Amino acid sequence: MHISKFIYVYFLYLLVSAFQAQAQVQSNRNNYWSVGFQLNAMNYFGDLNPQSSFASTELSLTRPGFGIQAEYKFHPHFRVRFGAIAGRLQGDDFVSANPQDPEGIYRYARNLHFRNDLAEVSSIFIFDILPSRGRFYGERSFVPYIFGGIGMFYHNPKAKVPLTSAIQPGEWISLQPLGTEGQGRPGFDKKYALIQASIPVGIGFRISINPRFNVSIESGLRLTFTDYLDDVSGEYAGQEVLGDDLTRIMADRSGELNAAVGNETRNTTELDTKFGTAISTNTTDGNTYTHYKGYGTANDIRGKSSFDYFFVSGFHFNYVISVKRYRPLKR
């Protein structure tokens, strides 16, 4: 079964299961729904990290996010959450990579960047480590928990065209339609999908403010099945096969004198010492472009072929609803 079809079926199964569970336990006064919203911070893990290690990220590029959610408590230990979040991921070799670092100078020379506005819907099972067996107004005031689930997200990585370009200077443009690593052209992979699956996992703790209102602090990793949150994965395709000038400009940024996002001057002294001065190459289609040796030509390394991830942390504000009232029995 295709991954998208599997996710649709899974979501339907969870919805049906939740409503069946509610119908079967209507006499249980301890079960309830709550609704709320999230204020998040979002970080990216991928090819444009400061280091090649998994946990490396650029904190200065943390971006805000927000979300809404509905949770159903159906067991002293368990809840299910249906939620939607939106936010931005961002990465930039100019910001993250140190040209004076023996490893960082390679990413600094590459000079790629992106921003990616994404939206995710998910279903998540929450395990409360400390059980709450009474009614909602008698729950514990502090509960740590862990969670895991499945989601779908839409993403659209973009990059800023250099101000020196004759085509759309200074504009943020979508990268997937361009096929910056040759995607969609003969002999290359097809273009990556903009709708992808995610697996949310993480930890948090919940604090009761009053019987109906609680606040959670939560940190979670989104495991994905794509290497293109940043539009960077494998090797340069070579300028002669990319098809148009705008794609060539966006595929290789190594020869630019200024950083694309902030227009700051790049440290070309360190680059010239390491790679030699930037060179001009004439391609078979009659174009000329400037780049550093080891960048831009066919089979030069552009990124590392491994899945990208993103991190979501923040505050969740929940309000308890749908609590049945019970009258005392007459004697």
N, C-alpha and C positions, 0 to 999 in steps of 0.2 A: 504494500500500500504506500502511495506517495505520502511524504511527511505532512504536507498541508491537509490531506484528507484524514490522516490519522489524528491530527490536532482537532479538526472539526468534530470528529466522532468522539474524541476524548472530552471536549468541552460539553457536548450534548449529554454524554454519560454522567458527567459531574452534576450538571443541572438537574437531570432526572433523579439522580441519586439523592441530591440534597432535598428536593421537594418530597420524594418518597419518605425520606427519613423524618421530615417534618410531619408528614401526614401520619406516620406510624407512632409518633411520640407526642401527639397533641396533649395527652394527659400529663406529660412530664413538664412540670413548671420550671425546670432548670434550664431548658433550652430556649434560645432566643436569637434574633437577628440584631446586628448593629450596622450602622452606616458611618462613613467618615471620609476624610480627605488626608492627603499627604503633602508635605513639603520636603523635597529631596535635594541632595547633592549628587551629581553624576560624574563618574570618571571612566576613562577608557584604558584598556590594556590591549596593545597590539604592536604593529611594526614601527610606529612612531613614538614608542616609549623612550624615556631617557636611557634605559639599560635594556639588555636583551632578556633579563630575567622576567619570570611570569608576573611577579608582584610589583614591577616598576611602573610608576605613573607620574605624570607631571601635575602636582597639586595646584600650581598656579592656573592650570587650565580646567579646574573644576567648574562645572556649570550647573545652574539650577534646574530643577524639575518639579513636577507636581503630579498629583494623582487623586483618584476617587476609588472607593472600595465599599463592598458589602461583605460582612462576615456572618457566618452561622455557627454558633456553638451547639454541638450535638452530643457532646460527651464531656465528662470532667477533665479529660486531657486534650480533646481534639476540637479544632475549628476548621472550617473551610472558608477561604477568602476568594471572592471574585473581584478583580481590580483592573484598573486601566491607569497607565502612567504615560507622561510625555516629558521630553527634555532634550537636552543637547549634549552631544559628545564632541570633544575637540582635541586635536593633536597638531604639533608643529615642530619639525626638526630644528628650526631656528631657535625656538624657545627651549626645547628639551635637551638638545645635544650640545655638549661642550667641545668646541674645536680644539681645545688644548688637551683633551683626554684622548689617549691612544685608541680607545674604542669609539668614543663619541664623535670623533672627527669624520668618520665614514657617514654617519647619519647627518651630521651638519653639512657635509658636502652634497648629500642627496637633496636636501632643502625642500622636502615635500611637506604639505600641511593639508588639513581637512577640517570641516565641521559637519556634523551629522545630526539633524533633527529627527528623532525617532518617536514612535508611539507604540506601546505594548499593551496587550490585554493578556490576562493570565488567570489561572486557577491554582490556588496554593493551599496545601494542607499544613496546618500549624499544630505543633505538639507542645502543649503547655507542660513544662517540666514539673511544676507544682500543680496538682489538680485542684479544681474548684467544684465542690460537690453540692453546694447549696444554691439558692436562688441568686439572681444577679446582684441583689443588694447585699448579699453575704459573701461575695467573692473575696479572694485574697487581694490585698492592696498592692502587692508586688509579685509579678509572675515572670520568670525568664522562660523563653521559648526558642525552639528551632523550627525551621520551615523548609519546604521543598515543593516544587510543582512544575508546571509546564505553561508556556506562553507562546504567543505569536507577536511579532513586531514588524512594523513598516519602518524602513530607513532610507535615507537618500544622501549619500556623501557628496559634499560640494567642496570646491576650492576656488580661491580668488585669482582671477586673471591678472598677470602683471600689468602695472601701469604703463609699461613701455610697449605693450602689445598694440598692434593696429586693429585687433579684433576684440571687441567688448572689454576694453581696459578697465580694471578695477571691479568688475562684476563677479559675484559669486555664482558659479554655474555647476549644474549637476554633472558628475563624472561618469556615472554608469552608462549613459547613452554614448559617451565618447569611445569607450573601450580602450583605456589608456595602456593596458598591457596586451593589446591585440584581440581582446575578447570580441567574438562575433565575426572575426575575419577568417578566411580559409587557413587551416592549419593551427588554429588557436581554439581555446575553450569558448563555449557560449558565454554570453553576458550573465553575470551573477544576478540572482533574484533580489528584488527589493523587499519582498515579504519572506521572513525567516522565522525559524523556531528558536525558542530560548528555554533554558531550564533555570528558574530562580531557586537559589539555595541561600540560607543565611541564618542569622541569629537575631534576637531582640529581647527586650523586656518591657512589660506592660505595667503602668502605674495607674491605680484608680484614683481619680480626683474626687468623685462622688459616686453614688450608686449607679448612675446612668452614663457617666462620662469618664473615659480613660484616655491616657496618652501612652503611646509606645515609641521607643527609640529603637531603630532597626537598621541593620547593615546586611546587604545581600549582594551576592555575585550572580550575574546573568551569564551562564554558559551558553554559547551560541554554536552554530554549525556553519559559520561563514568566516572567511578570512578577509572580507571586504567592507568592514565597518569604516575603514580608512581608505578604501580603494587601492590598497597596496597589498600584494601577495607574493609574486614570484620574480620573474625576470623582465627586463625591458624587451619590448618587441622589436625595437629598431625603428628609427624615424621613417625609413622609406616605406614601411608597410602600414603606417597608421592612417593614411588616407586623406587627412586634411590638416591645415596649419594649426587650428585651435587644439586639436588632439595632440599634435606634436609639442605645442607649447606646454600643455598641462601634464604631459607624460614625463618630461625631464626638466627639472627646475635647477639643475646643478650649476648652469652657467650664468644664472642671474646675479647681478651685483647687489641687489637689495632684497630683503625679506618681503614676501608678497603681502602678508597681512598688515604689518605695521610700517612697511617701507623703510625699515632701518638698514643701515649699511652693513653688509656682511663682512666678516673677517677673512678677506681673501689672502692676507699674508700667510696665515696658517695653512690655508688650502693650497696656495702656490708652493709652499715648502714641502708639503706632503705629496701632492699629485703633479706638481709642475703647473705652469700657467694653463688656463683654459684654452682649449683648442677649437678650431672651426673645422667641421666635417661636411663634405659635400656628399649628399646621398644620391642614390641611383635615379631618383625622380627629379633631380635638378635643384633641390633645396640645400641650403646651408644653415647649420645651427651650431651654437657654441655650447660646449660642455667640458666637464673635467674627465680625464681619462678614467675609465672604469664605470662611467655612467652614460646611459642613453643609447648605447649601441646594442644590437641584438645579443641576447644571452648574458648581458651584464646583470648582476644581482640588484634587484629593486626592493625586495622584501623577503620575509621568511614565510614559507608555506605552513602556517599553523592557524588554528581558529583564533579569532579575536573575542574579547569579553568586555563586559562593562559592569561597573559597580554602582549600586544605588544605595544610599544611606540617608536617613532623615527621620522626621517626626510624623507619627500617625495619630490623628485625632478621631476618636470613635464615640458614637452616641448609641446607646442601647434602645431598640425599638421592639415592637411586636411582642411585648410581654403581656401574657394573659393575666387577667385579674380573677381571683377566685373568691367566692363568697363563703363565709364559714357555714357549716352545716347547722340547721336548726335542731335544737334538742327539745 
